């Protein structure tokens, strides 16, 4: 089975990769997905299909990944360990692959207490390094039990790491554990401490992880200081230092300052050795995503300009 | 008789010291003598991305992250053999839920705690 275009891009790293977070949905139909997808389609190489993000139930990762694939965009199907045991997780991966979904991302998942149904039972039958390894087994043609799949299909497996959560040195080793288990790309958690990203990148270049997996830091497009305050207070694993919030709240035009902050973050990230691309979460839903990839000449729509000026 | 007595004895010894959850496949030696089953997400292979900046748990803010503790102890705890300190970075396989409630001492002796499903890929195999 030939590699997907996205897998080829990850392997060749012929230009900075751009992925984006696809919004979760609560009903609708294929047309609803298509409309949302047009916002991203020209500017990104793939979109993340989340799996009950922040422990809130939404239309399933499998259904959304299949829809996006059918609509011609590469889905990165996230699978979290929180909601399903090893049987269900494997069934989802194999089932989605039958519809052409071949890129997967294994995550631990926010705890149920972060969501709107904190009474739910948390599963965590697997952890993310184990899930990566099991997906790797599926890619080789067998389930965890050893039972063979009737049809083997190459999967592109990735994971997430958080360089901004302690302990810093453990994050570098954990990235290595995930890559040793079969991850070929790592998307990083959103963070506002550039020095932590720098030391993480230095570490994963030194231990060879960045050479074996495409590392993609994440940025989030927001408009207000309130959005940053919300993340600081409510979103597990995200820390927004007070001076960053102050920069936005004291700006004459907070929305413009928020954009400039993100552009600086992406420029900084792409300047670091070992960074293969960037993952963008767009909470603005305006023209900022297009503006960002255009300003920096990255992603499928504008990369040729970068090549031309380089 | 031994099968019934040993879990009771093990829980009496390990419960008060390590808050043992009787998973029946003890990995304490490889996790800085810190039980990963006391992590609210029961993670066996390192801290999740939710660890707070003060090193405390995403789920229980009053508690220090089990894995922050484990890594710290693996590095600093006296008398821990070097091989045990290094094992913390090894991938531990998924929990065998059939062993829950058993004595891990017995499962260590008879090797059941090291049996993994046929399709489990060892690190070296990747």
Interface residues (C-beta under 8 A of the other chain):
Chain A: X81 X82 X86 X107 X108 X110 X111 X113 X114 X122 X124 X125 X126 X127 X128 X129 X130 X133 X134 X136 X137 X140 X142 X143 X144 X145 X146 X147 X160 X161 X162 X165 X166 X167 X170 X173 X174 X176 X177 X180 X181 X182 X189 X236 X237 X239
Chain B: X40 X41 X42 X43 X44 X45 X46 X47 X48 X49 X50 X51 X52 X53 X55 X58 X59 X65 X67 X68 X71 X72 X89 X91 X92 X93 X94 X95 X97 X117 X118 X119 X120 X121 X123 X126
